[in-house]
Amino acid sequence: MPTRTAFHSDPAPRPTGRPKDAGPLGGRRPKAASGGSLPPRLEDLPNVGPAIATDFRRLGIGTPDELRGRDPYMLYHDLCRATHSLHDPCVLDTFIAVVRYVDGGPAKPWWHYTPERKRLFRGTAKASRSSSC
């Protein structure tokens, strides 16, 4: 039975269903935050989906502008205290990515900040060693 190893016989490439202006982090390509203009909804920020938006709202943050100047490490700490549970460290990485973006930094995927978090918290918590991120 022959196996198909290449798709050369396929016609033109199929559309992916992503908008032409889709960014690498999903959704629409974000506007630079350095100009001071932020989207009106948390979910419109890079790296923010429904779950992270819910976490921010649980902390009393309802708009992207309310994240300016905040400490992502304290936001993570406050979230863990508010929910009485230790959240996955990837949530901290996401908070760092989002706060850096609203403070004027470039839009980067949350995992770009994983090495920074691991350097700062090297060996300080069992959860960071057992986590997948």
GROMACS elastic network, one bead per residue, 0.5 to 0.9 nm:
[ bonds ]
;  ai    aj funct       b0    kb
    4     7     6  0.75558   500
    6     9     6  0.79915   500
    7    10     6  0.54954   500
    7    11     6  0.89406   500
    8    11     6  0.79898   500
   10    13     6  0.76987   500
   11    14     6  0.83136   500
   13    16     6  0.88958   500
   14    17     6  0.88549   500
   15    18     6  0.77833   500
   16    19     6  0.85212   500
   18    21     6  0.81346   500
   18    22     6  0.62496   500
   18    26     6  0.87041   500
   18    27     6  0.83520   500
   19    22     6  0.51788   500
   19    23     6  0.89015   500
   19    27     6  0.82209   500
   19    28     6  0.75171   500
   20    23     6  0.86736   500
   20    28     6  0.87051   500
   21    27     6  0.84640   500
   21    28     6  0.58244   500
   21    29     6  0.56685   500
   22    25     6  0.81008   500
   22    26     6  0.62129   500
   22    27     6  0.54781   500
   22    29     6  0.50633   500
   22    30     6  0.87165   500
   23    26     6  0.54798   500
   23    27     6  0.62930   500
   23    28     6  0.56369   500
   23    30     6  0.71626   500
   23    46     6  0.87733   500
   24    27     6  0.82822   500
   24    28     6  0.89742   500
   24    29     6  0.76204   500
   24   108     6  0.86403   500
   24   109     6  0.80170   500
   25    28     6  0.85153   500
   25    29     6  0.79895   500
   25    46     6  0.60978   500
   25    47     6  0.63163   500
   25   107     6  0.82368   500
   25   108     6  0.76782   500
   25   109     6  0.62232   500
   26    29     6  0.77195   500
   26    46     6  0.75653   500
   26    47     6  0.79396   500
   27    30     6  0.82589   500
   27    44     6  0.77230   500
   27    45     6  0.89875   500
   27    46     6  0.79697   500
   28    31     6  0.89592   500
   28    44     6  0.80394   500
   28    46     6  0.88028   500
   29    46     6  0.83214   500
   30    33     6  0.82569   500
   30    39     6  0.85679   500
   30    44     6  0.78251   500
   30    45     6  0.69469   500
   30    46     6  0.66886   500
   30   107     6  0.74394   500
   31    34     6  0.88574   500
   31    35     6  0.86814   500
   31    37     6  0.80554   500
   31    38     6  0.76305   500
   31    39     6  0.82855   500
   31   107     6  0.89771   500
   32    35     6  0.64176   500
   32    36     6  0.82746   500
   32    37     6  0.79036   500
   32    38     6  0.81367   500
   32   101     6  0.81202   500
   32   102     6  0.87232   500
   32   104     6  0.71886   500
   32   105     6  0.79914   500
   32   106     6  0.69809   500
   32   107     6  0.77973   500
   33    36     6  0.56003   500
   33    37     6  0.60103   500
   33    38     6  0.59502   500
   33    39     6  0.89783   500
   33   101     6  0.63179   500
   33   102     6  0.55201   500
   33   103     6  0.69293   500
   33   105     6  0.70451   500
   33   106     6  0.77543   500
   33   107     6  0.86688   500
   34    37     6  0.76056   500
   34    38     6  0.89737   500
   34   101     6  0.82478   500
   34   102     6  0.76298   500
   34   103     6  0.70127   500
   34   105     6  0.68684   500
   34   106     6  0.84457   500
   35    38     6  0.83973   500
   35   104     6  0.76102   500
   36   102     6  0.83765   500
   36   103     6  0.86727   500
   36   104     6  0.77577   500
   37    65     6  0.87891   500
   38    41     6  0.85889   500
   38    44     6  0.88846   500
   38    45     6  0.81320   500
   38    64     6  0.65576   500
   38    65     6  0.68016   500
   38   102     6  0.72807   500
   39    42     6  0.74628   500
   39    43     6  0.87968   500
   39    44     6  0.60823   500
   39    45     6  0.69508   500
   39    63     6  0.84841   500
   39    64     6  0.69362   500
   39    65     6  0.85806   500
   40    43     6  0.88182   500
   40    44     6  0.74724   500
   40    63     6  0.64000   500
   40    64     6  0.67543   500
   40    65     6  0.82772   500
   41    44     6  0.54596   500
   41    45     6  0.74549   500
   41    53     6  0.89066   500
   41    62     6  0.78719   500
   41    63     6  0.58162   500
   41    64     6  0.65095   500
   42    45     6  0.56460   500
   42    46     6  0.89603   500
   42    48     6  0.66265   500
   42    49     6  0.81316   500
   42    50     6  0.87970   500
   42    52     6  0.86864   500
   42    53     6  0.58465   500
   42    56     6  0.83659   500
   42    61     6  0.89032   500
   42    62     6  0.71303   500
   42    63     6  0.56485   500
   42    64     6  0.53202   500
   43    46     6  0.78732   500
   43    47     6  0.82876   500
   43    48     6  0.51413   500
   43    49     6  0.53508   500
   43    50     6  0.65549   500
   43    52     6  0.82948   500
   43    53     6  0.61572   500
   43    64     6  0.88876   500
   44    47     6  0.87256   500
   44    48     6  0.69895   500
   44    49     6  0.81614   500
   44    64     6  0.87408   500
   45    48     6  0.55793   500
   45    49     6  0.83852   500
   45    64     6  0.74867   500
   45    98     6  0.72309   500
   45   101     6  0.83783   500
   45   102     6  0.84097   500
   45   107     6  0.88403   500
   46    49     6  0.84739   500
   46    97     6  0.82169   500
   46    98     6  0.68085   500
   46   101     6  0.79813   500
   46   107     6  0.63551   500
   46   108     6  0.77332   500
   46   109     6  0.77237   500
   46   110     6  0.89101   500
   47    52     6  0.82685   500
   47    94     6  0.65568   500
   47    95     6  0.87665   500
   47    97     6  0.74111   500
   47    98     6  0.67456   500
   47   107     6  0.85657   500
   47   108     6  0.82713   500
   47   109     6  0.65875   500
   47   110     6  0.65220   500
   48    51     6  0.77195   500
   48    52     6  0.55390   500
   48    53     6  0.61030   500
   48    94     6  0.78827   500
   48    95     6  0.89637   500
   48    98     6  0.75193   500
   49    52     6  0.55992   500
   49    53     6  0.60553   500
   49    54     6  0.85735   500
   50    53     6  0.51174   500
   50    54     6  0.60975   500
   50    55     6  0.87104   500
   51    54     6  0.50825   500
   51    55     6  0.63372   500
   51    56     6  0.88193   500
   52    56     6  0.62723   500
   52    57     6  0.86071   500
   52    91     6  0.77264   500
   52    94     6  0.81232   500
   52    95     6  0.83524   500
   53    56     6  0.51200   500
   53    57     6  0.61862   500
   53    58     6  0.85723   500
   53    61     6  0.87034   500
   53    62     6  0.82424   500
   54    57     6  0.50342   500
   54    58     6  0.60705   500
   54    59     6  0.86862   500
   55    58     6  0.50501   500
   55    59     6  0.65443   500
   55    60     6  0.89858   500
   55    61     6  0.87041   500
   55    79     6  0.70578   500
   56    59     6  0.51072   500
   56    60     6  0.65780   500
   56    61     6  0.51816   500
   56    62     6  0.70040   500
   56    63     6  0.89096   500
   56    67     6  0.89129   500
   56    75     6  0.82930   500
   56    79     6  0.82817   500
   57    62     6  0.53594   500
   57    63     6  0.85733   500
   58    61     6  0.72800   500
   58    62     6  0.88911   500
   58    79     6  0.76174   500
   58    82     6  0.79308   500
   58    83     6  0.89119   500
   59    62     6  0.86658   500
   59    75     6  0.76032   500
   59    78     6  0.73086   500
   59    79     6  0.66165   500
   59    82     6  0.78128   500
   61    64     6  0.77957   500
   61    65     6  0.88455   500
   61    66     6  0.59173   500
   61    67     6  0.70679   500
   62    65     6  0.85924   500
   62    66     6  0.70076   500
   62    67     6  0.89369   500
   63    66     6  0.55213   500
   63    67     6  0.74517   500
   64    67     6  0.55177   500
   64    68     6  0.74723   500
   64    98     6  0.89686   500
   64    99     6  0.89296   500
   64   102     6  0.70330   500
   65    68     6  0.56131   500
   65   102     6  0.72863   500
   66    69     6  0.83554   500
   66    70     6  0.80861   500
   67    70     6  0.54934   500
   67    71     6  0.86116   500
   67    72     6  0.89001   500
   67    98     6  0.82368   500
   67    99     6  0.60972   500
   67   102     6  0.67990   500
   67   103     6  0.81393   500
   68    71     6  0.89362   500
   68    99     6  0.66307   500
   68   100     6  0.85327   500
   68   102     6  0.57994   500
   68   103     6  0.55333   500
   69    99     6  0.74920   500
   69   100     6  0.87906   500
   69   102     6  0.83629   500
   69   103     6  0.64933   500
   70    73     6  0.88734   500
   70    74     6  0.80335   500
   70    75     6  0.76071   500
   70    99     6  0.68381   500
   70   103     6  0.88540   500
   71    74     6  0.53508   500
   71    75     6  0.62809   500
   71    76     6  0.87911   500
   71    95     6  0.88609   500
   71    96     6  0.81469   500
   71    99     6  0.76002   500
   72    76     6  0.62078   500
   72    77     6  0.85859   500
   72    92     6  0.69423   500
   72    93     6  0.85408   500
   72    94     6  0.87584   500
   72    95     6  0.52983   500
   72    96     6  0.51599   500
   72    97     6  0.86142   500
   72    98     6  0.84155   500
   72    99     6  0.63961   500
   72   100     6  0.86358   500
   73    76     6  0.51876   500
   73    77     6  0.62387   500
   73    78     6  0.86148   500
   73    92     6  0.67204   500
   73    95     6  0.77643   500
   73    96     6  0.74546   500
   74    78     6  0.59301   500
   74    79     6  0.84192   500
   75    78     6  0.50473   500
   75    79     6  0.61055   500
   75    80     6  0.86815   500
   75    92     6  0.82287   500
   75    95     6  0.75189   500
   76    79     6  0.50489   500
   76    80     6  0.62847   500
   76    81     6  0.86782   500
   76    87     6  0.81224   500
   76    89     6  0.87360   500
   76    91     6  0.73774   500
   76    92     6  0.56574   500
   76    95     6  0.72470   500
   77    80     6  0.52333   500
   77    81     6  0.63160   500
   77    82     6  0.86449   500
   77    86     6  0.87335   500
   77    92     6  0.88183   500
   78    81     6  0.50737   500
   78    82     6  0.59876   500
   78    83     6  0.85750   500
   79    82     6  0.50324   500
   79    83     6  0.61229   500
   79    84     6  0.82387   500
   79    85     6  0.83759   500
   79    86     6  0.85809   500
   79    87     6  0.80312   500
   80    83     6  0.53764   500
   80    84     6  0.57062   500
   80    85     6  0.51933   500
   80    86     6  0.52519   500
   80    87     6  0.61805   500
   81    84     6  0.50049   500
   81    85     6  0.68492   500
   81    86     6  0.81254   500
   82    85     6  0.80460   500
   83    86     6  0.82054   500
   83    87     6  0.88622   500
   86    89     6  0.84964   500
   86   127     6  0.80694   500
   87    90     6  0.81924   500
   87    91     6  0.68071   500
   87    92     6  0.83209   500
   87   127     6  0.88609   500
   88    91     6  0.57313   500
   88    92     6  0.75968   500
   88   127     6  0.76498   500
   88   128     6  0.79556   500
   88   131     6  0.68889   500
   88   132     6  0.87338   500
   88   133     6  0.83244   500
   89    92     6  0.51406   500
   89    93     6  0.65700   500
   89    94     6  0.87877   500
   89   114     6  0.85029   500
   89   117     6  0.82993   500
   89   127     6  0.77810   500
   89   128     6  0.63862   500
   89   131     6  0.71970   500
   89   132     6  0.89583   500
   89   133     6  0.71357   500
   90    94     6  0.61873   500
   90    95     6  0.85888   500
   90   110     6  0.76710   500
   90   111     6  0.75818   500
   90   114     6  0.73892   500
   90   131     6  0.84122   500
   90   132     6  0.85255   500
   90   133     6  0.59996   500
   91    94     6  0.50160   500
   91    95     6  0.62001   500
   91    96     6  0.86684   500
   91   110     6  0.86293   500
   92    96     6  0.62089   500
   92    97     6  0.86458   500
   92   110     6  0.88338   500
   92   113     6  0.88970   500
   92   114     6  0.86668   500
   92   117     6  0.79160   500
   93    96     6  0.51480   500
   93    97     6  0.62937   500
   93    98     6  0.87382   500
   93   110     6  0.54200   500
   93   111     6  0.64765   500
   93   112     6  0.79661   500
   93   113     6  0.54444   500
   93   114     6  0.57393   500
   93   116     6  0.86031   500
   93   117     6  0.69352   500
   94    97     6  0.50587   500
   94    98     6  0.61588   500
   94    99     6  0.85771   500
   94   109     6  0.79957   500
   94   111     6  0.75847   500
   94   113     6  0.78815   500
   94   114     6  0.89845   500
   95    98     6  0.51872   500
   95    99     6  0.60517   500
   95   100     6  0.84111   500
   95   110     6  0.79771   500
   96    99     6  0.53371   500
   96   100     6  0.59857   500
   96   101     6  0.84703   500
   96   110     6  0.75005   500
   96   113     6  0.69175   500
   96   117     6  0.89700   500
   97   100     6  0.53236   500
   97   101     6  0.61884   500
   97   102     6  0.88660   500
   97   105     6  0.87712   500
   97   106     6  0.89752   500
   97   107     6  0.74573   500
   97   108     6  0.65215   500
   97   109     6  0.69206   500
   97   110     6  0.53020   500
   97   111     6  0.84442   500
   97   112     6  0.79298   500
   97   113     6  0.67697   500
   98   101     6  0.50982   500
   98   102     6  0.63296   500
   98   103     6  0.85870   500
   98   107     6  0.80219   500
   98   108     6  0.86759   500
   98   110     6  0.79944   500
   99   102     6  0.52340   500
   99   103     6  0.60840   500
   99   104     6  0.87646   500
   99   105     6  0.85896   500
  100   103     6  0.50864   500
  100   104     6  0.65384   500
  100   105     6  0.52621   500
  100   106     6  0.76501   500
  100   107     6  0.82629   500
  101   104     6  0.52950   500
  101   106     6  0.56690   500
  101   107     6  0.56627   500
  101   108     6  0.79239   500
  102   105     6  0.69569   500
  102   106     6  0.89062   500
  105   108     6  0.85724   500
  108   111     6  0.82476   500
  108   112     6  0.65505   500
  108   113     6  0.85792   500
  109   112     6  0.56600   500
  109   113     6  0.79783   500
  110   113     6  0.58568   500
  110   114     6  0.73491   500
  111   114     6  0.50872   500
  111   115     6  0.80583   500
  111   133     6  0.78509   500
  112   115     6  0.71680   500
  112   116     6  0.82703   500
  113   116     6  0.52967   500
  113   117     6  0.64202   500
  113   118     6  0.87484   500
  114   117     6  0.51786   500
  114   118     6  0.61283   500
  114   119     6  0.86105   500
  114   133     6  0.72004   500
  115   118     6  0.50173   500
  115   119     6  0.60644   500
  115   120     6  0.86301   500
  116   119     6  0.51656   500
  116   120     6  0.63166   500
  116   121     6  0.86843   500
  117   120     6  0.51933   500
  117   121     6  0.60912   500
  117   122     6  0.81187   500
  118   121     6  0.51764   500
  118   122     6  0.53195   500
  118   123     6  0.83888   500
  118   128     6  0.77832   500
  119   122     6  0.53375   500
  120   124     6  0.89135   500
  121   124     6  0.54139   500
  121   125     6  0.73774   500
  121   128     6  0.79654   500
  122   125     6  0.78977   500
  122   128     6  0.82191   500
  122   129     6  0.87648   500
  123   126     6  0.73176   500
  123   128     6  0.76934   500
  123   129     6  0.73877   500
  124   127     6  0.89051   500
  124   128     6  0.79051   500
  125   128     6  0.55868   500
  125   129     6  0.70752   500
  126   129     6  0.53089   500
  126   130     6  0.63754   500
  126   131     6  0.86562   500
  127   130     6  0.51973   500
  127   131     6  0.59501   500
  128   131     6  0.53011   500
  128   132     6  0.84629   500
  128   133     6  0.80991   500
  129   132     6  0.82475   500
  129   133     6  0.89565   500
  130   133     6  0.87564   500
